[in-house]
Amino acid sequence: MSFIPLYFVIPLVSAFLIPIIGKLYKPLVWIWTLVVSFLLFLLGLYGVAFTQRVPIAVYAMGNWAPPLGIVMAFDSLSALMVLTISIIMFAVSLFSLRYIARYTGEWKFYTLLMLMTAGMMGISITGDLFNMFVFLEIAAISSYALVAFGVGPDELEASIKYMVMGEIGGLTFLLAIALIYAKTSTLNLADISMALQAVRGTTFFWMILGMLLLAFSIKAALVPFHSWLPDAHPSAPAPISSLLSSAFIKVLGIYTTARLVFNVFGLTRTTDPLFFDILLGLGLLSITFAGLTALRQKDYKRLLGFSSVSQIGYIMLGFGVGNYYGIAGALFFILAHALAKGLLFLTSGSVVHVTGTRDLDKLAGLGERMQTTAWSWRFGFSSLAGIPPLAGFFAKLFIIIGAIQAGFLWIAIVAILLSALTLGYLLKIETKVYMKQGKIEAKPAPFTMRIAMVFLVVLLVIVGLFFQQIETYLIEPAAQALLRGLEYSSMVFGSIPLTF
């Protein structure tokens, strides 16, 4: 059996087993979730090693070869995404033991968490456009329920707002799929890419691409489609906020955009500069607007929510630059931001768990009382602000180099200046919560929470110190997968399908 379907089959089957396990022996639910998430982490590492030998592998469902059957196509970009998801999933599972214990219906949380993971994994490896929509909806619907998990008025309001905006994006995506199928009579991504070249540059071509960009911009929470995210983050349990920011919006919004733009529609900056300028505009708008708004926030998690909107702009900026370093920087930023922002949201959960508040004006003095949390925060915010030698510095450096090489010196300068904005709003939490003296009653976070945070800190340092190896074995192959453009289709059809 091929390993490829295991990425979504394991969490999907686990989602159905967890309610049964919960009925038989409740403490086993968390252990099962942790074991499954660790297994996915090992599979993620194996996937990266596999793509060093095989550029792309295709798994044909039911032995039906493409384009007739549904296929899973696994390349270096897929390997990067599933590894990122699995890292954060493992940290979140570890963190959740004590955090979710205060909620009722713990098994429901873990079931939804597994469904959300299965959806993200499926999106990352599918070679079928309609399957991409199905997995997207599995992940999205699970996330709606998880945002409302506390069932308080604020949680329900945020979830409904998120659901309305999310489904506008989902329905736009579905309509685009229907139009593509009507035109091409296929749903296989590789087959679609060849069929679309016959209508390249037509009104239909650009209309479909515009619809997809709108749908995925909502999912990625890019400005001006971001309003759901700053409400969803404070309302969701902290482990879900961590997963939403670090992996969810990247898979549903960024990965989908990149895969379709480069490998299906076959766009490049050389041939389609206007479209890539739009990506640059969306990136700069998100970085600036959300960053300035974050400066005014007094809620720990809401500030981090606006920070996520701002930082997603850097990823779009890299793709907008469109050359190797820009794309490599964007992909490096996906990994670096996942580690850093996942960590920062876990620190917020640690603080809320111990103190019961997210108000920055009431949290002074935690630097001495919660030292592991405080130092985890400092590593996370240093990476996010682009301070060497942590992972975030090299991701931003690649984007800046790419901008200079592409002749966008002003974008490189603006990106450097806007890093100061990131530093400014993150220092607000540092000074108010961890540096300022106070008399707040607090004790260290539970052991499993601290282990989860330290796990991400260690990875942040490793990725930063060994950035050359990370670029060589993980980032460069993923960037080349996008830069190959329409060769994706010939590689899918030319590969030997992996079947049972």
KOLBATI-176255 format. One record per residue: x, y, z of N, C-alpha, C in turn; residue in three letters. Coordinates in steps of 0.02 Angstrom, whole numbers, plus 50000, padded with zeros to 5 digits. Atoms other than C-alpha are relative to their C-alpha. Example, Ala and Ser with C-alpha at 12.3 -4.5 7.8 and 13.67 -1.06 7.14 Angstrom:
500454994150000506154977550390500455006050000ALA;499584994149997506844994750357499615005550037SER;
END
This chain:
500424994050000500005000050000500435006250000MET;499654993650000500605017549962499895003650066SER;500064996149938500935028950110499595006349990PHE;500294993550014500125043950024499315001050032ILE;500664998849970498295041450076499984999850076PRO;499995000549927498825038250256499965006950032LEU;500014993449971499005056950282499305002450018TYR;500684998049983497125059450277499594994250027PHE;500385005849977496515041650310500084999150076VAL;499885001149929497325040350482499605004950044ILE;500414995649959496555056350556499254999249987PRO;500715000850015494905053050467499714994050037LEU;500225005949963494745035550539500015001350075VAL;499954998349929495315042150708499415004150024SER;500574995849982493915054950706499384995850016ALA;500575004449987492655040850700500134995150058PHE;499835004549945493575030050827499985003550068LEU;499944996449936493775043550960499364999850041ILE;500615000549959491925043851013499934993150033PRO;500035006849972492015024951038500504999250056ILE;499485000349948493645026251134499785003950061ILE;500234995949944492895040051240499474996550043GLY;500505003849963491445028751288500314994350041LYS;499695005749967492595014351334500455002250057LEU;499524997749949493955023851428500215007149984TYR;499934993050016493945042751429500735002549996LYS;499304997550003495815045951471500384997749938PRO;499655002650058496305035651319499925004549938LEU;500134995750058495595048851200500605004549986VAL;499434995550010497025061051228500624996149980TRP;499425004250017498335047151222499964997949926ILE;500095002050070497605041051057500155005949953TRP;499884994150041497625058750986500745001649996THR;499284998549998499425061351040500394995049958LEU;499655005250039499995044750965499885001049925VAL;500164998950071499095048250801500375006149973VAL;499664994050023499825065750790500754998949993SER;499285001650005501575059050823500134995649939PHE;499935004250059501325045750689499975004349936LEU;500034995550057500815059550567500645004149993LEU;499374996450000502385069050616500554995749968PHE;499515004550030503455053850574499874999049925LEU;500175000650071502515051750410500195006349961LEU;499794993750031502845070150373500745000049986GLY;499285000550010504705067350396500164995049944LEU;499905004950052504615051850288499835002849931TYR;500204997050063503715061650153500545004549971GLY;499454995750023505145074250145500574995849974VAL;499465004550023506425060150132499814996749934ALA;500235003350061505365051649998500085004549938PHE;499974995450057505305067049887500725001949981THR;499314999150020507205068149890500194995249944GLN;499865005250050507185052349782499525000249942ARG;500535000150051505545054049687499685006949998VAL;500274993250003505015071449627499245000350011PRO;500735000149990503165066749621499764992749997ILE;500305006749999502155051149662499255000849997ALA;500734999650009500355047949613499684993750026VAL;500395005749974499155036849707499325000149965TYR;500635000450037497685031149599499484996450042ALA;500545002949960496105028249700499634994749959MET;500365005350034495305011749653500324997549937GLY;499625002250059496665008249524499785003549936ASN;500194996250060495895021149405500535005349988TRP;499464995350015497325030349323499725006849980ALA;500234993450021497205049149291499955000349924PRO;500464995449965496225057949223499334997050018PRO;500665003049988494795045449240499854999350074LEU;500115001149928495035041749424500245005750042GLY;499764995149952495325052149578500714998150021ILE;499315001449983497175053649615500235004550057VAL;499634996149952498275059549756500705001049972MET;499354998450029499835068449692500445003050055ALA;499574998149944501265070049817500685002249973PHE;499354997450021502745081349776500325003750058ASP;499634996649946503975092049874499595005550034SER;500434995049969502685105849902499514996750047LEU;500445003849956501475093149973500384997850063SER;499595002249943502885086550084500105005650050ALA;499924994349955503205103950154499365001350040LEU;500634998449967501365106650193499814994750052MET;500205005149951501035089850276500474999950060VAL;499544999749944502605091550381499815005850046LEU;500204994249960502065108950439499374998550040THR;500635001749965500305102750481500154995150057ILE;499885005249950500975087650575500395002650060SER;499634997149944502205097750679499535003750047ILE;500464996149958500865109750739499484995550032ILE;500495004649973499615095650762500274996450061MET;499705003549943500815086450877500055004750060PHE;499944995249945501175102050981499325001750030ALA;500684998449977499315106150992499704994350040VAL;500265005849964498875088451045500314999550069SER;499655000249936500175088951182499745005450047LEU;500224994349961499595105951241499284999250026PHE;500725000149987497745101351243499804996150062SER;500195004349944497785088651385499695003850057LEU;500254996249942497595101151527499545005749979ARG;500404994350021496865115451427499284998149987TYR;500685002050018495345106051362499644996550057ILE;500315003449943495035097251529499465004350033ALA;500494995749968494035112451586499355000549959ARG;500605000250041492785109951443499634993450009TYR;500375006350002491405097051436500044997249928THR;499985003150066491365084651292500695000149968GLY;499324999950027493235082651272500074995949935GLU;499945004350059493015068551145499755003649937TRP;500244996150057492045080551034500555004649973LYS;499444995750020493525092351033500504996149959PHE;499495003950035494745078750982499734997149934TYR;500295002350063493545071950850500035005549948THR;499994994450046493375089050771500725001849980LEU;499294998650014495255091650784500274995149947LEU;499795005050049495545075450688499695001349931MET;500324998450063494275080250555500335006049966LEU;499664994050026495105097250535500684998149971MET;499345002350024496795088650516499934996049936THR;500115004050061496115076150389499865004549940ALA;500154995450054495425090550286500615003549974GLY;499394996450021497065100150285500484995349964MET;499565004950032498065084550243499744998349930MET;500295001750065496865080150102500115005449948GLY;499884994450046497005097450024500724999849975ILE;499294999650016498905096150027500224994749951SER;499765005550042498995079849930499534998349943ILE;500475001950053497465079249818500225002549931THR;499884997950069497655079849630499355001249962GLY;500674999350029495795082649601499685006350027ASP;500264993549979494935099649606499394999350044LEU;500595000749958493265093749675500174996950067PHE;499785002749936494135083249807500325005550043ASN;499724994449963495075099049855499455003850035MET;500584996749969493385107249886499724996050057PHE;500285004349947492755092349987500445000350063VAL;499554999749942494295092150099499995007050031PHE;500044993249975494205111050114499395000950045LEU;500614999449960492415109850178500034995850064GLU;499925004049939492845095850300500405004050052ILE;499594996049954494205106850375499635006150024ALA;500344993849982493145122550371499434998950049ALA;500575001349956491575115250450500234997950070ILE;499715001849935492625107350588500245006250037SER;499744994049968493445124050621499445004650025SER;500564995949976491755132950634499774997450068TYR;500225002949936491245120850772500515001150055ALA;499484999149950492915122450860500055007250025LEU;500014993049979492845141450862499445001150051VAL;500584999249955491145139950949500014995050057ALA;499995005549952491735126051065499825002050071PHE;500184997749933491525136551221499275001650009GLY;500734998850003489685139551172499775006150039VAL;500204993649971489695156851251499765004749945GLY;500264995350050488885171851165500545002549952PRO;499474997550043490545178451100500254994649952ASP;499775005550041491085161451037499514998549943GLU;500505001450051489445158450946499965005549948LEU;500014994450047489445175850869500594999749952GLU;499405000350042491225173850807499954994249951ALA;500065005850043490855156550738499515001249942SER;500494998550052489315162450643500285004849948ILE;499684995250046490265177150570500524996549956LYS;499505003750036491685165750521499684995349949TYR;500345004850045490485152950446499715003549939MET;500314996450056489575165850340500545002049950VAL;499474997950046491195172850269500354994049968MET;499675005950026491975155750252499614996649945GLY;500415003350051490505148850155499915004349937GLU;499974995750060490505163950039500604997949958ILE;499405002350035492265158649996499914993049972GLY;500105006950023491785140349985499534999549940GLY;500485000150056490295143549870500305003149938LEU;499654997150058491355154749759500474994949968THR;499565005350023492615140649746499604994749962PHE;500425005250031491225128149706499745002449932LEU;500244997350064490515139449570500565000049948LEU;499425000150046492255141149493500134992949976ALA;499905007050020492415122149494499484997949948ILE;500535001750047490735120349406500145002949931ALA;499854996750065491255132749270500604996749966LEU;499425003450028492935124249248499804993249971ILE;500225006650025492105107249230499585000749937TYR;500414998950059490855114149107500435001449938ALA;499564998150056492295120649001500484994449980LYS;499465004850013493555106549018499794992750005THR;500265006849991492505091049062500474995650040SER;499555003849957493795085849191500085003750067THR;499874997049934494175088649376500714998450023LEU;499315001649983495935081649377500445006349989ASN;499614993850004497145096049412500485000049941LEU;499535000350056498435090149286499645000549933ALA;500394999850061497115087649153499715007049988ASP;500274993150005496325104649190500555004749975ILE;499464995450019498025113149171500134999849925SER;499905000450073498205106648993499405002849962MET;500604997650035496405110548945499945007650003ALA;500074992749993496495128449011500465003949953LEU;499544996350044497935132848896499675001849934GLN;500364998450062496705132648751499605006550007ALA;500384993849989495765147248832500425005150038VAL;499554995549962497285155848909499935007249974ARG;500054992950017497105174748913499305002449982GLY;500694998050015495235174548878499665002850062THR;500394997449944493915182848985499824994450048THR;500175005849958493395165649049500594998250045PHE;499405001849963495185161749103500115004650059PHE;499874995249946495385177649204499425000450049TRP;500575000049954493625177049275500064994350050MET;499925005749956493925159649345500565001150050ILE;499434998749955495615164649415499815005250052LEU;500224994949952494835180149495499544997150053GLY;500455003249952493475169549577500404995850050MET;499605004249956494765157549646500425004450048LEU;499614995549957495845171849712499565003050054LEU;500474997449950494325179249799499864994750053LEU;500165005449953493855162449877500574998650048ALA;499435001749958495605158849940500255005950041PHE;499824994249960495915176649999499575000350063SER;500435000449941494425174550116500274994750048ILE;499745005549958495125157950179500665001950032LYS;499354998049973496855165750202499955006150046ALA;500114994049959496095180950291500445005949979ALA;499644994150025496985193450179499555006150003LEU;500384993850002496435211550195499795001349927VAL;500554997949954495055216550153499514994450017PRO;500455005749986494325198950180500164996750067PHE;499705002649939495055196850353499565000350062HIS;500354998049938493685202350473499794994250044SER;500205005749960493225184750528500554997750048TRP;499455003149962494955180250593500135003250068LEU;499874997149933495235193050734499464998450050PRO;500535002149954493555187750808500064992650016ASP;499975007249991493835169150784500564998050049ALA;499435001949958495525168650870499885000850075HIS;500134999449928495015175751040499464995150025PRO;500565004349979493455164751042500194992750002SER;499825007150004494245148150995500454998150059ALA;499505002449952495175137451123500705001249973PRO;499324998150021497025142051118500334994849953ALA;499705004850047497575125551036499725000849929PRO;500314999150066496355128950893500245006649970ILE;499724993750025496935147050878500694998849972SER;499335001750023498695140050861499984996449933SER;500055003850062498185127750726499705004249943LEU;500304995750050497085140450635500525004749969LEU;499534994950024498465153350622500614996949967SER;499365002750023499965142150595499934995549939SER;500065004750055499275129350472499365001049959ALA;500655000150034497425131250430499955005249945PHE;500094994850051497415148050340500524999449945ILE;499505000950052499005143450247499804994549952LYS;500205005650043498335126950183499405001949957VAL;500624998450035496585133050138500065006149956LEU;499964993850037497115150050074500635000949958GLY;499374998750033498955150550027500224994249955ILE;499805005850041499375132949969499554999249939TYR;500475000950056497805131849862500135005249946THR;499854994750048498195148649781500644998449960THR;499365001350033500005143949744499954994149953ALA;500055005950042499605126749677499625001449936ARG;500404998850060498265132849558500315005349955LEU;499714994650041499135148849501500604997449961VAL;499385002050034500805140749461499934993549961PHE;500005006750030500425122449421499394998549957ASN;500605001450039498665123049349499895005449947VAL;500094994650049498475140249268500655001849965PHE;499354999050033500335141149230500225007249995GLY;499814993050003500575159549272500725000950024LEU;499344997949978502295167449289500025007650000THR;499944992749999502845185149327500205002749931ARG;499784997850067503655186249155499415000849952THR;500564999950048502055182349060499385003550026THR;500624997249971500735188949181500165004850057ASP;499784995649945501485203549279499435003450038PRO;500544996649966499815211849318499714995850057LEU;500275004349947499165196849415500474999850060PHE;499525000349945500765195849517500045006850036PHE;500044993549967500635214549551499405000350047ASP;500585000449956498915211149624500184996350064ILE;499775003749941499705198349740500445004450044LEU;499594995349962500995211349791499575005050038LEU;500444995149968499605223849827499634997050059GLY;500355003349945498625211449933500484998950059LEU;499515001249947500215207250029500175006350039GLY;499824993649967500715225250065499425002850040LEU;500594997449965498935230150112499904996150065LEU;500105004049940498805215650235500535001450053SER;499474998749951500495218750315499895006750035ILE;500044993249973500185237350339499375001050042THR;500634998749965498345238150387499944995950063PHE;500075004349941498335223150504500545001550052ALA;499474998349953500005228150580499845006350040GLY;500194993949965499395245650622499414998850047LEU;500585001649957497765238650691500224996050061THR;499755004049944498735226250800500295004550055ALA;499704995449950499615240950885499495002650050LEU;500524997149958497945246650957499644994950044ARG;500375005249965497395229951030500224999450073GLN;499865001149929497275226451217499854992950022LYS;500155007149988496755208251203500584995949973ASP;499425004150018498215195851199499884996249934TYR;500135004250058497425184051072499765004049939LYS;500234996050056496585197450967500595003549966ARG;499404997050029498255206150944500364994849956LEU;499685005250039498995189650886499604998349937LEU;500425001150058497515187450769500155005049944GLY;499834995050050497875203850680500724999049975PHE;499325001550021499705198950679500014994649946SER;500035005450050499245183150582499805002949932SER;500214996850062498345193650451500595003849969VAL;499434996150024499875204850438500544995449972SER;499445004350020501125190650425499834995949937GLN;500205003550061500115181350292500165004449939ILE;499824995450054500445196950188500704999049975GLY;499315001350022502305192750185500034994049953TYR;500015005950043501925175850109499745001949931ILE;500274997850065500855183849974500495004649964MET;499494995750029502235196649947500534995949964LEU;499515004350031503475182749912499754996949935GLY;500285002850061502325174449786499915005449947PHE;500084994550047501995191449707500655001849966GLY;499354998750031503865193949679500124995149943VAL;500045004750055503765177949579500634996549977GLY;499395003650020505595172849561500184994850053ASN;499845005549955506515158749650500035002350073TYR;499924997949931507005168449806499355002550030TYR;500644997949975505295176349821499564994250020GLY;500415005949986504405159649810500304995950057ILE;499685003849946505685150849920499905003650067ALA;500124996349939505515164850048499294999250025GLY;500705001049980503615163150046499904993150031ALA;500075006849973503745144350074500384999250066LEU;499635000149937505085146550208499595003650054PHE;500414996349952503925159250289499414995950024PHE;500545004449978502515146550291500224995750059ILE;499745004249946503595135150398500195004250060LEU;499764995949944504395148850504499425003250038ALA;500574996949967502755157650538499594994850037HIS;500385005349966501905141150581500314998550068ALA;499665001549937503215137550714499935005850049LEU;500014994249955503255155250784499305001850023ALA;500674997949980501415159650780499644994450037LYS;500275005649961500915142250836500235000450072GLY;499714999349933502075144950984499685005950038LEU;500264994149966501415162451023499284998950023LEU;500685001449978499615156451027499984995050057PHE;499975004649943500105142351143500195003950064LEU;499844995949941500885155351260499375003750024THR;500624996649980499225164651257499544995250036SER;500415005049966498325148651303500264998450069GLY;499695001149934499545145651444499825005550048SER;500174994249958499225163151511499275000050019VAL;500725000149986497335161851496499824994350047VAL;500145005849957497335144651577500175001550073HIS;499774998749931498285151051729499655006150030VAL;500254993749973497585168751747499255001149987THR;500704999150017495865167751665499845006549964GLY;500124993750035496085184051569500475000849940THR;499584998450058496735190251401500175007449998ARG;499914992849998496765208651451500735001750015ASP;499294998549991498545215051429500135004550060LEU;499904995549943498295228251564499954996650067ASP;500085003749936497955214751695500514994450008LYS;499565005850001499395202951657500725001750019LEU;499324998249982500925212251721500284995450053ALA;499665004149951502185201751815500084992749983GLY;499975007250018502065185251721500694997849979LEU;499325001950019503875185951667500364996250054GLY;499685003449944504435180351839499624993750021GLU;500425005449975502975168951879499904994449950ARG;500095005150053502855159651712500605000449953MET;499384998850037504655159151653500044996049935GLN;499995003950062504475144951526499575003249947THR;500454996650046502995153851447500325006549975THR;499694993650019503935170451449500564999049949ALA;499445001050047505485163551364499764996949935TRP;500295002650062504435153851239499735005849959SER;500254994150035503575170151196500575003849967TRP;499454996050027505245178751172500324996849939ARG;499745003450059505895165651053499515000749941PHE;500504999550053504265165950955499965006949969GLY;500074993350027504145184750940500655002349966PHE;499364998350032506005186350897500024997249929SER;500015003150067505785174350752499515003749955SER;500514996750040504195182950693500225007049979LEU;499764993350016505035199950699500614999949954ALA;499435000550046506475193350594500675001250032GLY;499364999149965507855193450723500424993749990ILE;499575005950010509335181950678500234997250067PRO;499975004750056509765167950692499384995449996PRO;500595004249999507975161650709499684999549930LEU;500265001950066506935154550566499695005949963ALA;500354994550034505915170250530500465004849965GLY;499524995350031507455180550490500174997749930PHE;499795002550065507975169350346499425000049951PHE;500584999850045506205168250276499915007049972ALA;500074993150024506075187250267500595002049957LYS;499414998450040507855188450201499934997549929LEU;500105002850067507425177150055499515004349960PHE;500494995950035505905187750012500325006749978ILE;499674993650015506945203750019500504999149943ILE;499535001350054508315196149909499624999049934ILE;500405001050060506985190449787499735006549971GLY;500264993550023506225207849780500555004149966ALA;499444996250030507925215749745500194997149932ILE;499835003350064508325202949609499485001449946GLN;500544998750049506635206249527499955007349981ALA;500024993050016506985224849523499515004050042GLY;500474996649956505775229249664500365002350063PHE;499614997649942507005238549776499545003250051LEU;500444996549954505605248949850499604995050043TRP;500365005149961504675233049903500464997150053ILE;499525002549951506245226649987500075004850058ALA;499934994949947506425243050083499375000250043ILE;500634999949962504585243150132499944993950044VAL;500045006149960504685225050190500445000550062ALA;499554999149942506165229450302499695004850050ILE;500304995049955505275244750372499404997150037LEU;500595002849969503685234950405500174994650051LEU;499775004649948504685222350506500035003650067SER;500004995949939504875236550631499305000550029ALA;500704999949977502975237150639499844993650037LEU;500095006549966502955218550683500325000250069THR;499644999549936504245221650818499625004350048LEU;500364995449956503205236050886499404996950034GLY;500595002649967501575226950915500144993850042TYR;499835005749958502425211350981500345002350065LEU;499694997349939503455221751103499475002650049LEU;500554997849957501795228151170499834994550051LYS;500135005549954501455210951244500604998750044ILE;499405001149961503255208851298500055004950059GLU;499924995049948503275225151396499434999850051THR;500584999849955501515224151468499924993750042LYS;500135006449967501505205651515500624997150033VAL;499425003849977503265198851535500565004350029TYR;499484995849972504385213751576499755004350058MET;500284995649949503235224651681499904996350066LYS;500105003049934503205221251867499265000450019GLN;500705000149979501525216551942499904995050056GLY;500155004349943500675207352083499484994649982LYS;500495004950021499585195651980500164993150030ILE;499925006749974499295178652058500054995149942GLU;499915004850055499985165351941500524994950020ALA;499525005449990500935149151941500214997449931LYS;499795002550065501895140251803499444995849966PRO;500495003950037500855132251666500114992550012ALA;499925007349992500525113351676500574997349957PRO;499405002950031501965102151623499914998749926PHE;500095001750070501225096151458499965006349956THR;500024993750037500895114151405500715002749989MET;499314997550006502695118851440500404995849951ARG;499655004450047503345103751345499825001749928ILE;500234998250068502295108451193500345006449976ALA;499684993750019503005126151194500754999149988MET;499285001250008504805120251218500144996249935VAL;499935003750063504575108051072500035004849940PHE;500004995250056504165122550955500605004850004LEU;499404995749993505565133351027500614996449971VAL;499435003950025506825119550990499994999849924VAL;500055000350073506185117950811500165006849969LEU;499844993350025506275136850787500755001249997LEU;499284999149997508095136850839500354995549949VAL;499695004750047508525121450735499925002449928ILE;500124997550068507715128450578500425006149985VAL;499594994150010508635144750603500744998449993GLY;499295001650001510345137350640500204995849940LEU;499855004550057510235124550500499585002149939PHE;500424997650054509335135650374500244997849932PHE;499735002250065510505130450233499764993049983GLN;500245006850012510045112250254499244999949990GLN;500734999650008508205116750273499835002449930ILE;500124997650068508295126550111500154994549948GLU;499795005050049509205112650019499524994249995THR;500395006250000508125098050071499255000950005TYR;500724999049991506435105950104499735005749959LEU;500274994050031506195123550037500145000249925ILE;499834999750072507125122849870499604995049959GLU;500415004750040506245106749810499275002349996PRO;500704997750001504555114249859499935005949952ALA;500024994250046504955130549767500064997749928ALA;499935002550069505505120849613499374996649977GLN;500645003150018503865111249617499525005249972ALA;500424994650026502975127949591500305003049937LEU;499684996850058504245135049469499984995649938LEU;500075004350059504045119849357499365001649962ARG;500604997750034502335126949318499604994349970GLY;500435004850034501375116949189500344993249990LEU;499685006650001502665102949194499684995350052GLU;500365003949950501645097349344499554994949967TYR;500485004550032500355089749227500364994249966SER;499645005550033501615079849124500324995350050SER;499715004349948502435073649284499474995550031MET;500545004149973500765067649352499834994449952VAL;500185005250049500345058449192500594995449984PHE;499425004050015502125052349170500234995650057GLY;499795004049942502315045249346499654993349999SER;500315006549994501945027349388499515000250059ILE;500484999749945500315026949490500154994950054PRO;499925004649944500495019349662499314997750022LEU;500665002849982499045007749703500084994550051THR;499985005849954498584994049824500284994049963PHE;
END
